[in-house]
C-alpha cells in the first residue's frame, strides 16, 4: 500500500534558483504603431532605475491589418532595431531579456518570419502574447505606480491594433476583454471616406459607440479609470494635469475639448501647432475617441495616466520570475488568475471551481507515480478544473460541451495556444460520456495527447464528484493505493452522501485507465462512519440517494 498525505491545494513543485538584487534586466514591447525598449537596474521587486530606453516608430500594423502580412520594409526596420538593442543589452551587461509582441505580429501570416529573424540575427526570443496577457502586464505595471487600495478599478490599454478593457483590484484582474479597435486599425479602416477632419471624427465616434462592456462589469462599480498607451500619455501632456502623487490625469471635459480641437486641425496642423510626432498626429484622434467612449461606459469623470504599459509590465514580470525562484509555481499562479478572470466573465460558481481545482491538483500530486504525467499537465488540469462548469452560462443541459466551446475560443494567460484544446477537452470530460474516437478535437489529437486528456479528465471527475452539492463539505483528500482499489480518505464537514454516489458513477474512467476502483473512507476523528449503502463493491444505481 502506498499513500501520501496532502492538504487541499497541493504543494508547489520544485523551483529554479533565485537571483538577488541589484539585478539588471531589459524588456521590449513590439506594438502595432512602434516598438519600445527599456533597460533597468532593480534594487527591489518594484524599485528600479532606468538605464536606457528607446522608441522606434515602425508601424507594423499598417500592412498587417490591411493585407494580413507584415511588410518587408517593416520587418527589416524591426530586425535592425533589435540588433541595436542587442548591442545596448551587451554593453550594459544584461543577461535577462523579455520581448513580447502584440496584435500586429500575432495576426499576420508572416509573423513567424519576423520572430525567426530576430532570434537568428539579434539572439532575442519574441513571445507572441494574447490580449488577455497584455491586460495582465498592464495591470502589473499600473499597480506599481498607483495605490489600488481596497477599491475596484477599470483599466483600458489602447494600442495600434486592439484595446484591452479590464476590471481589477490590487489582488488581480477580475474580468478582461480585448477588442479589435486599436488606433492604427481604426485609421486604416475608416480613412478615405472623407478628408475633412470633422467628418472623420464623427465617423470615428459612431464606430467607437459600438464598443460595449459586457454584463459582467455591472457586478463592480469602478471608482477610477486608469488608461495606458502612448496616445493617452500625449493627451495628458497636452490637456491634463498632475495629481499630488505625481500621476497625470485628464478629465472627460478636457478630453472632450481635445477631441474638438483635433477635429478642427489637419494632420500637418497637429504636428506644427501641437508639436506631435508624425506617427502620433494621425492616430491621436481615433485614440482619444476610444478613450472617451470607455470613460463614458465606466461612468468616470477623470482618467488616471500612470505612464507605464506593456513593456514595464514585462520588465516587472521578468524580475518577479527571476527573484521569486518560482518559475513553475509562478506560471501556475498566472494560469489560476487568468482562469478565474475568464470564469467570472461567465458568472461561474467560483467557490465550486476553486475547490474542485484544489482537490484535483492535490490528487495529481499524490498520484504522480501512478499517472506519470509531466509538470505542464498540472497547469492544464488546474485550468480545466477551475473552468469545467462555465458552460452553464449558456445552459445547464450539455454544459460540458458549452464549456469546451467557451474555453477553446478564449485566452488564458500561462496556457499556450496548442495547450488550449487540452484544457477544453479536460473540462468537457468532467461529466457524461468518456473520450471516444470520433469526438470533436479529441479525434485530431496524437495518441500521447489523448492519453494526457484521459488521465487528467479521470482526476477531474473524481475531484468534481467530491463536491457534488457545491457545498465544499470535503475539506481534504488523502489517496492510498491498494492492489485493486484507490482509497480516498476524506476529511469532511457534514454528510457527503451525494458525493459518494457521484464518485461511483464518475470514478469509472479512473478505474478503466488505472485498474483501480475509487472508494471513500473517512477520517474517523472528524467524521462519521461511511454508510453501508456505499461500501466498496456495492451497486449504488444511477439516481442520487435520498438524504436521511
C-alpha positions, 0 to 999 in steps of 0.5 A, a space after each residue: 500500500 502506498 499513500 501520501 498525505 496532502 492538504 487541499 491545494 497541493 504543494 508547489 513543485 520544485 523551483 529554479 534558483 533565485 537571483 538577488 538584487 541589484 539585478 539588471 534586466 531589459 524588456 521590449 514591447 513590439 506594438 502595432 504603431 512602434 516598438 519600445 525598449 527599456 533597460 533597468 537596474 532593480 534594487 527591489 521587486 518594484 524599485 528600479 532605475 532606468 538605464 536606457 530606453 528607446 522608441 522606434 516608430 515602425 508601424 507594423 500594423 499598417 500592412 498587417 491589418 490591411 493585407 494580413 502580412 507584415 511588410 518587408 520594409 517593416 520587418 527589416 526596420 524591426 530586425 535592425 532595431 533589435 540588433 541595436 538593442 542587442 548591442 545596448 543589452 551587451 554593453 550594459 551587461 544584461 543577461 535577462 531579456 523579455 520581448 513580447 509582441 502584440 496584435 500586429 505580429 500575432 495576426 499576420 501570416 508572416 509573423 513567424 518570419 519576423 520572430 525567426 529573424 530576430 532570434 537568428 540575427 539579434 539572439 532575442 526570443 519574441 513571445 507572441 502574447 494574447 490580449 488577455 496577457 497584455 491586460 495582465 502586464 498592464 495591470 502589473 505595471 499600473 499597480 506599481 505606480 498607483 495605490 489600488 487600495 481596497 477599491 475596484 478599478 477599470 483599466 483600458 490599454 489602447 494600442 495600434 491594433 486592439 484595446 484591452 478593457 479590464 476590471 481589477 483590484 490590487 489582488 488581480 484582474 477580475 474580468 478582461 476583454 480585448 477588442 479589435 479597435 486599436 488606433 492604427 486599425 481604426 485609421 486604416 479602416 475608416 480613412 478615405 471616406 472623407 478628408 475633412 477632419 470633422 467628418 472623420 471624427 464623427 465617423 470615428 465616434 459612431 464606430 467607437 459607440 459600438 464598443 460595449 462592456 459586457 454584463 459582467 462589469 455591472 457586478 463592480 462599480 469602478 471608482 477610477 479609470 486608469 488608461 495606458 498607451 502612448 496616445 493617452 500619455 500625449 493627451 495628458 501632456 497636452 490637456 491634463 494635469 498632475 495629481 499630488 502623487 505625481 500621476 497625470 490625469 485628464 478629465 472627460 471635459 478636457 478630453 472632450 475639448 481635445 477631441 474638438 480641437 483635433 477635429 478642427 486641425 489637419 494632420 500637418 496642423 497637429 504636428 506644427 501647432 501641437 508639436 506631435 510626432 508624425 506617427 502620433 498626429 494621425 492616430 491621436 484622434 481615433 485614440 482619444 475617441 476610444 478613450 472617451 467612449 470607455 470613460 463614458 461606459 465606466 461612468 468616470 469623470 477623470 482618467 488616471 495616466 500612470 505612464 507605464 504599459 506593456 513593456 514595464 509590465 514585462 520588465 516587472 514580470 521578468 524580475 518577479 520570475 527571476 527573484 521569486 525562484 518560482 518559475 513553475 509555481 509562478 506560471 501556475 499562479 498566472 494560469 489560476 488568475 487568468 482562469 478565474 478572470 475568464 470564469 467570472 466573465 461567465 458568472 461561474 460558481 467560483 467557490 465550486 471551481 476553486 475547490 474542485 481545482 484544489 482537490 484535483 491538483 492535490 490528487 495529481 500530486 499524490 498520484 504522480 507515480 501512478 499517472 506519470 504525467 509531466 509538470 505542464 499537465 498540472 497547469 492544464 488540469 488546474 485550468 480545466 478544473 477551475 473552468 469545467 462548469 462555465 458552460 452553464 452560462 449558456 445552459 445547464 443541459 450539455 454544459 460540458 460541451 458549452 464549456 469546451 466551446 467557451 474555453 477553446 475560443 478564449 485566452 488564458 494567460 500561462 496556457 499556450 495556444 496548442 495547450 488550449 484544446 487540452 484544457 477544453 477537452 479536460 473540462 468537457 470530460 468532467 461529466 457524461 460520456 468518456 473520450 471516444 474516437 470520433 469526438 470533436 478535437 479529441 479525434 485530431 489529437 496524437 495518441 500521447 495527447 489523448 492519453 494526457 486528456 484521459 488521465 487528467 479528465 479521470 482526476 477531474 471527475 473524481 475531484 468534481 464528484 467530491 463536491 457534488 452539492 457545491 457545498 465544499 463539505 470535503 475539506 481534504 483528500 488523502 489517496 492510498 493505493 491498494 492492489 485493486 482499489 484507490 482509497 480516498 480518505 476524506 476529511 469532511 464537514 457534514 454528510 457527503 452522501 451525494 458525493 459518494 454516489 457521484 464518485 461511483 458513477 464518475 470514478 469509472 474512467 479512473 478505474 478503466 485507465 488505472 485498474 483501480 476502483 475509487 472508494 471513500 473512507 473517512 477520517 474517523 476523528 472528524 467524521 462519521 462512519 461511511 454508510 453501508 449503502 456505499 461500501 466498496 463493491 456495492 451497486 449504488 444505481 444511477 439516481 442520487 440517494 435520498 438524504 436521511 
